[in-house]
Amino acid sequence: MSREEKAKRKEGRVTLPAGRRELKEIVETCDAISDRKFNPFFLDVNLGVETLRKYFPLWKGFEDHCLDAHTINRLSEVVRLQNTQLKFQSSALYSEPESIARKIERMSEKRLAEVFLQSWHPVAELEQLTSEAITNSLGYWNTLLPIEERWKRRNFEEGRTPGQAGSETLTELGIKGEDFGRQLVELWQELRNIYEAEHSPVDYWKFVRRESYGNTVQRAYYVSFLITYGYATLNPEANQLTLTPLEKPVEKTSPGALSFPIPIPRSKEKNGENTEPT
């Protein structure tokens, strides 16, 4: 086969449909790079330009030339993205991991130690701990008395032991032994009336609070017996306490009952009214 025949056969392989197909593949790859699906260097731009040169003489119609121009436009966008990435990497002192690995393999142990010392930034530095600071610390601990001597200088007061409330104390609070049961039933009936009117558990503080601090403590005292003797239940929910009266009192404490202390601080007066205890 002569040289001319080989050239004609090679030229015959470069067909118009193959050129259109390859250019469309280049455009699709460029679009994927623009959508950040591939690295900008995924595409060999030089190979794309060579493809355009190879098929340019075959273009016949207007659509073929538009496809050629569109391919050039998409290749230029890829070049722009490659340029942007190179600028970012150079500003961040970026290097390819493979090239760094090859450099490290070629370095001697002495050179590796020098590079490590140049890039080493210790967390603690010498100037953070000075001789003056050490001297002051030693002086403080040397002049400090032993722990036994310091405890002797503290004044301790023994707390008072719990006592019993006599009849006078109960009378001052408005609690009388002979009327205790009757007052307890009346308070229970009051709680039931509020519960039936509102159709929901009664707020503890709204039910207990009164104008004076003494009356508030007195009602809280009676409410504690309502809960203990099974006249009502206390429901602590989140930051709110509610009371729910029972239809019939249990009249005996549960063996697994727990103590639930509720502090009652003195309410602060504001504009002649008492605010709710907090």
C-alpha positions as CSV (number, residue, x, y, z in Angstrom):
1,M,0.0,0.0,0.0
2,S,1.4,3.4,-1.0
3,R,1.8,6.4,1.3
4,E,-1.0,8.2,-0.4
5,E,-3.4,5.4,0.1
6,K,-2.5,5.2,3.8
7,A,-3.1,9.0,4.2
8,K,-6.5,8.7,2.5
9,R,-7.5,5.8,4.7
10,K,-6.4,7.7,7.9
11,E,-8.3,10.8,6.7
12,G,-11.4,8.7,6.0
13,R,-11.6,7.7,9.7
14,V,-12.1,11.4,10.7
15,T,-15.8,11.6,9.9
16,L,-18.3,14.3,10.5
17,P,-20.5,12.2,12.9
18,A,-17.5,11.3,15.0
19,G,-16.4,14.9,15.2
20,R,-19.9,16.0,16.4
21,R,-19.9,13.2,19.0
22,E,-16.5,14.1,20.4
23,L,-17.3,17.8,20.7
24,K,-20.5,17.1,22.5
25,E,-18.6,14.9,25.0
26,I,-16.1,17.7,25.5
27,V,-19.0,20.2,26.2
28,E,-20.6,17.8,28.7
29,T,-17.3,17.4,30.5
30,C,-16.8,21.2,30.7
31,D,-20.3,21.6,32.0
32,A,-19.6,19.0,34.8
33,I,-16.5,20.9,35.7
34,S,-18.4,24.2,35.9
35,D,-20.9,22.4,38.3
36,R,-18.0,21.5,40.6
37,K,-18.5,17.8,39.8
38,F,-14.9,17.3,38.6
39,N,-11.6,19.0,39.3
40,P,-10.8,21.7,36.6
41,F,-7.6,19.8,35.7
42,F,-9.6,16.7,35.0
43,L,-9.9,17.8,31.4
44,D,-6.8,18.1,29.1
45,V,-7.5,21.5,27.4
46,N,-4.7,20.9,24.9
47,L,-6.3,17.7,23.8
48,G,-9.6,19.5,23.4
49,V,-8.0,22.2,21.2
50,E,-6.4,19.5,19.1
51,T,-9.7,17.8,18.6
52,L,-11.2,21.1,17.4
53,R,-8.4,21.5,14.9
54,K,-8.8,18.0,13.6
55,Y,-12.5,18.3,12.9
56,F,-12.7,22.0,11.9
57,P,-12.2,21.3,8.1
58,L,-15.2,19.0,8.1
59,W,-17.8,21.5,9.3
60,K,-20.3,22.2,6.6
61,G,-23.5,23.7,8.1
62,F,-24.3,26.5,10.5
63,E,-25.0,24.2,13.3
64,D,-21.6,22.6,13.1
65,H,-19.9,26.0,13.4
66,C,-22.1,26.9,16.3
67,L,-21.1,23.6,18.1
68,D,-17.4,24.5,17.4
69,A,-17.8,28.0,18.9
70,H,-19.7,26.6,21.9
71,T,-17.0,24.1,22.5
72,I,-14.3,26.8,22.4
73,N,-16.4,28.9,24.9
74,R,-16.7,26.0,27.4
75,L,-13.0,25.2,27.1
76,S,-12.1,28.8,27.9
77,E,-14.4,28.6,31.0
78,V,-12.4,25.5,32.2
79,V,-9.1,27.4,31.6
80,R,-10.5,30.2,33.8
81,L,-11.4,27.8,36.6
82,Q,-7.9,26.2,36.4
83,N,-6.4,29.7,36.7
84,T,-8.5,30.5,39.7
85,Q,-7.5,27.2,41.4
86,L,-3.8,27.8,40.7
87,K,-4.0,31.3,42.3
88,F,-5.8,30.0,45.4
89,Q,-3.3,27.2,45.8
90,S,-0.3,29.5,45.4
91,S,-1.7,32.0,47.9
92,A,-2.3,29.2,50.4
93,L,1.2,27.7,49.7
94,Y,-0.5,24.6,48.5
95,S,1.6,21.7,47.2
96,E,0.7,18.4,45.7
97,P,1.0,15.6,48.3
98,E,2.8,13.4,45.8
99,S,5.5,16.0,45.2
100,I,5.9,16.6,48.9
101,A,6.3,12.8,49.5
102,R,9.0,12.6,46.8
103,K,10.9,15.5,48.4
104,I,10.7,14.0,51.8
105,E,12.0,10.6,50.5
106,R,15.0,12.4,48.9
107,M,15.9,14.4,52.1
108,S,18.6,13.4,54.5
109,E,17.9,13.0,58.2
110,K,19.8,16.2,59.0
111,R,17.7,18.2,56.5
112,L,14.5,16.7,57.9
113,A,15.5,17.8,61.4
114,E,16.3,21.3,60.2
115,V,12.9,21.6,58.5
116,F,11.1,20.3,61.6
117,L,12.9,22.9,63.8
118,Q,12.0,25.7,61.4
119,S,8.3,24.8,61.4
120,W,8.0,23.8,65.0
121,H,5.8,26.2,67.1
122,P,5.7,24.9,70.7
123,V,2.6,25.7,72.8
124,A,4.6,26.9,75.9
125,E,7.4,29.4,75.6
126,L,10.2,30.3,77.9
127,E,9.1,33.8,78.6
128,Q,5.7,32.6,80.0
129,L,7.5,31.3,83.1
130,T,10.1,33.8,84.5
131,S,12.4,33.6,87.5
132,E,10.5,36.5,89.1
133,A,7.2,34.6,89.0
134,I,8.9,31.5,90.5
135,T,10.4,33.7,93.3
136,N,7.0,35.2,94.1
137,S,5.3,31.8,94.2
138,L,7.9,30.4,96.6
139,G,7.7,33.4,98.8
140,Y,3.9,33.0,99.1
141,W,4.0,29.4,100.0
142,N,6.9,29.9,102.5
143,T,5.0,32.6,104.4
144,L,1.7,30.7,104.4
145,L,0.8,29.1,107.8
146,P,0.2,25.3,107.9
147,I,-3.4,24.2,107.4
148,E,-3.7,23.2,111.1
149,E,-2.9,26.8,112.2
150,R,-5.3,28.3,109.8
151,W,-8.2,26.1,110.9
152,K,-7.6,27.2,114.5
153,R,-8.3,30.8,113.6
154,R,-11.8,30.0,112.2
155,N,-14.8,30.5,114.4
156,F,-17.2,27.7,114.4
157,E,-20.8,27.9,115.7
158,E,-22.9,24.9,116.4
159,G,-26.3,25.0,114.8
160,R,-29.4,24.7,116.9
161,T,-31.0,21.4,117.3
162,P,-34.6,20.9,115.9
163,G,-37.3,21.7,118.5
164,Q,-41.0,21.2,118.8
165,A,-43.7,23.7,118.1
166,G,-45.7,24.4,121.3
167,S,-49.3,25.4,121.6
168,E,-48.4,29.1,121.7
169,T,-46.5,28.8,118.4
170,L,-49.5,27.1,116.8
171,T,-51.9,29.7,118.2
172,E,-49.7,32.5,116.7
173,L,-49.9,30.8,113.3
174,G,-53.7,30.4,113.7
175,I,-53.5,26.6,114.0
176,K,-55.6,25.2,116.9
177,G,-55.7,21.5,117.7
178,E,-59.4,21.2,118.2
179,D,-60.2,23.0,114.9
180,F,-57.5,21.4,112.9
181,G,-59.7,18.7,111.3
182,R,-62.5,21.1,110.5
183,Q,-60.1,23.7,108.9
184,L,-58.5,20.9,106.9
185,V,-61.8,19.7,105.4
186,E,-62.8,23.3,104.6
187,L,-59.6,23.9,102.7
188,W,-60.1,20.6,100.9
189,Q,-63.6,21.7,99.9
190,E,-62.3,25.0,98.7
191,L,-59.7,23.3,96.5
192,R,-62.4,21.0,95.1
193,N,-64.6,24.0,94.2
194,I,-61.7,25.7,92.3
195,Y,-60.8,22.5,90.5
196,E,-64.4,21.9,89.4
197,A,-64.7,25.5,88.2
198,E,-61.5,25.5,86.2
199,H,-61.6,21.8,85.1
200,S,-57.8,21.6,85.5
201,P,-55.3,21.2,88.3
202,V,-55.0,24.3,90.6
203,D,-51.8,26.3,90.6
204,Y,-50.1,25.7,94.0
205,W,-48.9,29.3,94.6
206,K,-52.2,30.9,93.6
207,F,-54.0,28.6,96.0
208,V,-51.5,29.1,98.9
209,R,-50.6,32.8,98.6
210,R,-52.4,35.3,100.7
211,E,-51.9,39.0,101.5
212,S,-49.6,38.4,104.6
213,Y,-46.7,36.1,104.9
214,G,-48.1,34.4,107.9
215,N,-51.3,33.5,106.2
216,T,-49.4,32.1,103.3
217,V,-47.3,29.9,105.6
218,Q,-50.5,28.8,107.4
219,R,-52.2,27.7,104.1
220,A,-49.0,25.9,102.9
221,Y,-49.0,24.1,106.3
222,Y,-52.6,22.9,105.8
223,V,-51.9,22.0,102.1
224,S,-49.0,19.7,103.2
225,F,-51.4,17.8,105.4
226,L,-54.0,17.6,102.6
227,I,-51.3,15.9,100.5
228,T,-50.0,13.7,103.3
229,Y,-53.4,12.4,104.4
230,G,-54.5,11.7,100.8
231,Y,-56.9,14.6,100.3
232,A,-55.0,15.9,97.2
233,T,-51.9,15.2,95.1
234,L,-49.0,17.5,94.3
235,N,-47.9,17.5,90.7
236,P,-44.5,19.0,90.0
237,E,-44.3,19.7,86.3
238,A,-41.4,21.6,84.8
239,N,-41.3,24.9,86.7
240,Q,-44.9,24.7,87.9
241,L,-46.6,23.1,90.9
242,T,-50.2,22.1,90.7
243,L,-52.7,20.5,93.1
244,T,-55.4,18.0,92.2
245,P,-58.1,17.2,94.9
246,L,-59.3,13.6,95.3
247,E,-62.9,12.6,95.4
248,K,-62.4,10.8,98.7
249,P,-59.5,11.1,101.1
250,V,-57.3,8.1,101.5
251,E,-56.8,9.0,105.2
252,K,-53.5,7.1,105.6
253,T,-50.1,7.9,104.3
254,S,-48.4,5.8,101.6
255,P,-45.4,3.7,102.9
256,G,-43.4,4.8,99.9
257,A,-44.2,8.6,100.3
258,L,-41.4,11.1,99.7
259,S,-40.7,14.4,101.2
260,F,-40.9,17.4,98.8
261,P,-39.8,20.6,100.5
262,I,-41.1,23.9,99.1
263,P,-39.4,27.0,100.3
264,I,-41.7,30.0,100.9
265,P,-39.7,33.2,100.8
266,R,-41.2,36.5,101.9
267,S,-42.9,38.1,99.0
268,K,-41.8,41.6,98.1
269,E,-44.4,44.4,98.1
270,K,-44.8,46.4,94.9
271,N,-47.4,49.1,94.4
272,G,-49.2,47.9,97.6
273,E,-49.6,44.3,96.3
274,N,-47.6,41.2,97.1
275,T,-45.8,39.6,94.2
276,E,-45.9,35.8,93.8
277,P,-43.1,34.0,95.7
278,T,-40.4,32.7,93.5
